[in-house]
Amino acid sequence: MSIDQKIEESMPRSSAEIAEVPNASASSSVKARPRITAQTLTRAIAPVTLGVILFAFSVMTPTFLTSGNLVSVISQMALLALVATGLTIVIRAGGIDLSIGVALDLGALASAALIYDGYRAWVAVVGGLLAALIVGLINAGLVVLLRIPPFLATLSIWFVGTSVQQLFTSGGAPIYLSAPRVPEGFAVIGRGYWLEIDAAVINFLVVAVVVGLLLGVTRFGRRLTHTGEQPGAALLSGLKTKRLIASSYVLCSLIAGFAGVILASRTNSFVPGSGQAYLMDAIGAVCIGATLSRFGRVSVPGTLVGVLIFALLSNGMNLIGLSFFWQGLGRGIVLLAILVIAALLAKQEGRTFELTRWITTKKTSPEGASS
């Protein structure tokens, strides 16, 4: 039996699927009546929330559902969608990355600094990705080789990365790029339009599709999911769990670094700490998206639904004149409500609503995991 066949057999099954297994003692003439399960209701939470937001703000402000405003919402959510997509990979593998904002910042810092010094656009892009790659490799080493819990490992890198930004910018001074300094090839990454579509939107859609296919239909995605959900079984089935977990941190940081390059291009600047604003929203979006899965399993489509909920909520609150502080409160209340409802529905079925193991002290990579 191949490794992938073993994975398929050991993947978790929902209670609804178990209930569908025929009972030999039951009469074949009696048909089970379809019923709405708690899992079905859980999967409806995010779509219902999205519908409520659309309806509420369309009533409060007539400009909310205009094509121009919706296009603006999609453009504004591009960077958060990229960051959350990268985070989805790590959480799918059973980890967490609190340094993703630092990876974004260092990607933006490196690319902006190289453009400021007169380098070509491709050099700035590669430099930004390499800076983020270093963050991913360090995270992978701490989690996989030293077996430090992901929460603590990436939190420490967040502190280090934040200080590195301060050191390279003389205490946090922004880097501003004047128009003559910015090559057209760099400007188009964040501010260009292809077929009248914002380049940043195209970039995040391409990344989302690639990552979605990677996690959903490839052997790598199946093995990564198996490693995150059942690390012991993954090890016994012969998977190289260390490599899979390490690759998740590297991919996450690379995507965050790419978002940083886009941010530097879009704003013609680098402001230290800009990436930290995306961290909590990204985690929240991934958690919201997990409610769409039968198993609380994170996915790219689910994550994008979570990002869209946050983007529409912030946009609507902005249109009705609420300040940034109220917008943060609104996102927190919506996230809390979704998770509380999901937890209550899970409790009805005698289970707990678990997204991942990263918040615990369990080892992400079991002892003796193959390299």
C-alpha positions in Angstrom: 0.0 0.0 0.0 1.4 3.4 -1.0 1.9 6.3 1.4 -1.0 8.3 -0.2 -3.4 5.3 0.2 -2.5 5.1 3.9 -3.2 8.8 4.2 -6.6 8.5 2.6 -7.5 5.7 5.0 -6.4 7.6 8.1 -8.0 11.0 7.3 -10.7 12.0 9.8 -14.3 11.5 8.9 -17.2 13.8 9.9 -20.0 12.6 12.2 -22.4 13.1 9.3 -20.4 10.7 7.2 -20.3 8.1 10.0 -24.0 8.4 10.3 -24.4 7.6 6.7 -22.8 4.1 7.1 -25.5 1.5 6.6 -26.7 -0.4 9.6 -27.0 -4.1 8.9 -29.6 -4.5 11.6 -31.8 -1.7 10.2 -34.6 -2.5 7.7 -33.6 -1.7 4.2 -37.1 -0.4 3.5 -36.7 2.4 6.1 -35.0 5.5 4.6 -33.3 7.9 6.8 -34.8 11.3 6.8 -32.5 14.1 5.8 -31.7 16.4 8.8 -29.8 19.6 9.4 -26.8 18.8 11.5 -24.8 21.1 13.7 -21.9 20.8 11.2 -24.2 22.0 8.4 -25.2 25.0 10.5 -21.6 25.7 11.3 -20.7 25.8 7.6 -23.4 28.3 7.0 -22.2 30.8 9.6 -19.7 32.6 7.4 -22.0 32.9 4.3 -24.9 34.1 6.5 -22.5 36.7 8.1 -21.5 37.8 4.7 -25.1 38.2 3.6 -26.0 40.2 6.8 -23.1 42.6 6.2 -24.1 43.2 2.6 -27.7 43.8 3.5 -27.0 46.0 6.5 -24.6 48.4 4.9 -26.6 48.5 1.6 -29.5 49.8 3.7 -27.3 52.3 5.7 -25.4 53.7 2.7 -26.5 53.6 -0.9 -23.0 53.7 -2.3 -22.0 50.4 -0.6 -23.1 48.0 -3.3 -22.1 50.2 -6.2 -19.6 48.6 -8.6 -17.0 51.3 -7.9 -17.1 50.6 -4.2 -17.0 46.8 -4.6 -14.0 47.1 -6.9 -12.3 49.3 -4.3 -13.0 46.6 -1.6 -11.4 43.9 -3.7 -8.3 46.1 -4.3 -8.0 47.0 -0.7 -8.2 43.3 0.5 -5.4 42.2 -1.9 -2.5 42.4 0.6 -4.5 40.9 3.5 -5.6 38.1 1.2 -1.9 37.4 0.3 -0.8 37.3 3.9 -3.8 35.2 5.0 -3.2 32.7 2.1 0.4 32.2 3.3 -0.7 31.7 6.9 -3.2 29.1 5.7 -0.3 26.9 4.6 1.3 27.0 8.0 -1.9 26.4 9.9 -2.8 23.6 7.6 0.5 22.0 8.6 -0.5 22.3 12.3 1.6 25.4 13.1 1.3 29.2 13.4 3.4 32.1 12.2 3.3 35.2 14.3 6.3 36.6 12.4 4.5 36.9 9.1 4.2 40.7 9.5 7.9 40.9 10.0 8.4 38.9 6.8 6.2 41.4 5.0 8.1 44.3 6.5 11.5 43.0 5.6 10.4 42.2 2.1 9.1 45.8 1.8 12.3 47.2 3.4 14.7 45.3 1.2 12.9 46.2 -2.0 12.4 49.9 -1.1 16.0 50.2 0.0 17.3 48.7 -3.3 15.1 50.9 -5.4 16.2 53.9 -3.3 19.9 53.0 -4.1 19.2 52.9 -7.8 18.9 49.1 -8.5 16.7 47.7 -11.1 13.2 46.5 -10.4 14.0 42.7 -10.7 16.8 43.1 -8.2 14.5 44.8 -5.7 11.9 42.1 -6.1 14.4 39.3 -5.6 16.0 41.2 -2.7 12.6 41.5 -1.0 11.8 37.8 -1.5 15.3 36.8 -0.2 14.8 38.9 3.0 11.5 37.1 3.6 13.0 33.7 2.8 15.6 34.2 5.6 12.7 34.7 8.0 11.0 31.5 6.8 14.2 29.4 7.0 14.9 30.6 10.6 11.3 29.8 11.6 11.6 26.3 10.0 14.9 25.7 11.9 13.5 26.7 15.2 10.3 24.7 14.9 11.6 21.6 13.1 15.2 21.2 14.2 15.1 22.7 17.7 11.4 21.6 18.4 10.5 25.0 19.8 6.6 25.4 19.8 5.6 27.4 16.8 3.9 30.1 18.9 7.1 30.8 20.8 9.5 30.4 18.0 7.7 32.8 15.6 7.0 35.3 18.4 10.7 35.5 19.1 11.4 36.2 15.5 8.7 38.9 15.6 10.7 40.7 18.3 14.0 40.2 16.4 12.6 41.3 13.1 11.0 44.4 14.5 14.3 45.4 16.0 16.1 44.7 12.7 13.8 47.2 11.0 14.6 49.8 13.6 18.3 49.3 13.1 18.3 49.5 9.4 16.1 52.6 9.3 17.9 54.6 12.0 15.3 54.2 14.6 12.3 53.7 12.4 12.6 56.5 9.9 10.4 55.8 6.8 12.0 55.4 3.3 10.3 57.5 0.7 10.8 56.9 -3.0 10.5 59.8 -5.3 8.8 59.2 -8.7 12.0 59.5 -10.8 13.7 56.9 -8.6 11.0 54.2 -9.2 11.5 52.1 -12.3 8.3 51.4 -14.3 8.8 47.7 -13.8 8.6 48.1 -10.0 5.7 50.6 -10.0 3.5 48.3 -12.1 3.7 45.6 -9.4 1.5 47.5 -6.9 0.0 50.3 -8.9 -0.3 49.0 -12.4 -3.4 47.8 -14.3 -3.6 44.7 -16.5 -6.7 44.6 -18.7 -8.1 47.3 -16.4 -7.7 45.2 -13.4 -5.5 46.3 -10.4 -2.2 44.4 -10.6 -2.2 43.8 -6.9 -5.6 42.0 -7.3 -4.2 39.9 -10.1 -1.2 39.0 -8.1 -3.2 37.8 -5.1 -5.6 35.9 -7.3 -2.7 34.0 -9.0 -1.1 33.2 -5.6 -4.5 32.1 -4.1 -5.2 29.8 -7.1 -1.8 28.3 -7.0 -1.8 27.7 -3.2 -5.4 26.5 -3.4 -4.5 23.9 -6.0 -1.3 23.0 -4.1 -3.2 22.2 -0.9 -6.3 20.8 -2.5 -5.3 18.5 -5.3 -1.6 17.7 -5.1 0.3 15.0 -3.2 2.1 17.7 -1.3 -1.1 19.2 -0.1 -2.5 15.8 1.1 0.7 15.0 2.9 0.9 18.4 4.5 -2.7 18.1 5.7 -2.1 14.7 7.1 1.0 15.9 8.9 -0.9 18.8 10.5 -4.0 16.8 11.5 -2.4 13.5 12.5 1.4 13.9 13.0 1.8 10.5 14.6 0.0 8.7 11.9 1.9 10.7 9.3 5.2 9.6 10.8 4.2 6.0 10.9 3.0 6.1 7.3 6.5 7.2 6.2 6.0 10.8 5.5 9.0 13.2 5.7 7.2 15.4 8.2 10.1 17.7 9.0 10.5 18.7 5.4 6.8 19.3 5.0 6.6 21.5 8.1 9.7 23.4 7.1 8.3 24.0 3.6 5.1 25.5 5.1 7.1 28.2 6.9 9.2 29.0 3.9 6.3 29.3 1.6 4.4 31.4 4.1 7.3 33.9 4.5 7.8 34.0 0.7 4.2 35.0 0.1 4.4 37.6 2.9 7.6 38.9 1.4 5.9 39.2 -2.0 3.1 41.2 -0.3 5.7 43.4 1.2 7.1 44.1 -2.3 3.6 45.0 -3.5 3.1 47.3 -0.5 6.4 49.1 -1.2 5.4 49.5 -4.9 1.9 50.6 -4.1 2.9 53.3 -1.5 6.3 54.3 -3.0 7.7 54.0 0.5 8.5 51.8 3.5 7.2 52.5 7.0 8.6 50.2 9.7 6.0 48.1 11.3 3.4 48.3 8.5 3.1 44.6 8.2 2.0 44.1 11.8 -1.4 45.5 11.0 -2.1 42.4 8.8 -1.2 39.7 11.3 -4.3 39.6 13.5 -6.7 40.2 10.6 -5.0 37.3 8.8 -5.4 34.9 11.7 -9.0 36.0 12.1 -9.8 35.4 8.4 -8.2 32.0 8.5 -10.3 31.0 11.6 -13.5 32.3 10.0 -12.7 30.3 6.8 -12.2 27.1 8.9 -15.9 27.1 9.8 -16.7 26.3 6.2 -15.0 22.9 6.5 -16.5 19.8 8.0 -13.4 19.2 10.1 -12.5 22.8 11.0 -9.8 22.5 8.3 -8.4 25.7 7.0 -8.5 26.2 3.2 -7.7 29.0 0.7 -11.3 29.5 -0.4 -12.5 29.7 3.2 -9.7 32.1 4.1 -10.7 34.4 1.2 -14.3 34.4 2.5 -12.9 35.5 5.9 -10.8 38.2 4.2 -13.9 39.4 2.3 -16.0 39.6 5.4 -13.3 41.8 7.1 -12.9 43.9 4.0 -16.6 44.6 3.5 -17.1 45.2 7.2 -14.2 47.8 7.4 -15.4 49.4 4.2 -19.0 49.7 5.3 -18.0 51.1 8.7 -15.8 53.6 7.0 -18.6 54.7 4.6 -21.0 55.4 7.6 -18.3 57.5 9.2 -16.9 55.3 12.0 -13.3 55.7 13.0 -10.5 53.1 12.6 -10.9 52.2 16.3 -14.5 51.3 15.9 -13.7 49.2 12.8 -11.3 47.1 14.9 -14.0 46.6 17.5 -16.4 45.6 14.8 -14.0 43.0 13.3 -13.4 41.6 16.8 -17.1 41.3 17.6 -17.9 39.5 14.3 -15.0 37.1 14.7 -15.9 36.4 18.3 -19.6 35.8 17.4 -18.7 33.4 14.6 -16.4 31.3 16.8 -18.8 31.3 19.7 -21.6 30.0 17.5 -19.3 27.4 16.0 -18.2 26.3 19.4 -21.8 26.0 20.7 -22.8 24.0 17.6 -19.8 21.7 18.1 -20.8 21.2 21.7 -24.2 20.0 20.6 -22.5 17.1 18.9 -20.3 16.3 21.8 -17.1 17.6 20.2 -14.9 20.6 20.4 -14.3 23.1 17.6 -10.5 22.8 17.0 -8.7 24.5 14.3 -5.2 23.4 14.9 -2.7 22.3 17.6 -0.4 25.4 17.5 -1.7 27.0 20.6 -0.7 24.0 22.7 2.7 22.8 23.7 2.5 19.6 21.6 5.4 19.0 19.3 4.6 19.9 15.7 7.0 17.3 14.6 6.9 14.0 16.6 10.1 12.6 18.1 12.0 10.7 15.5 10.2 12.3 12.5 12.0 11.5 9.3 14.0 14.1 7.7 
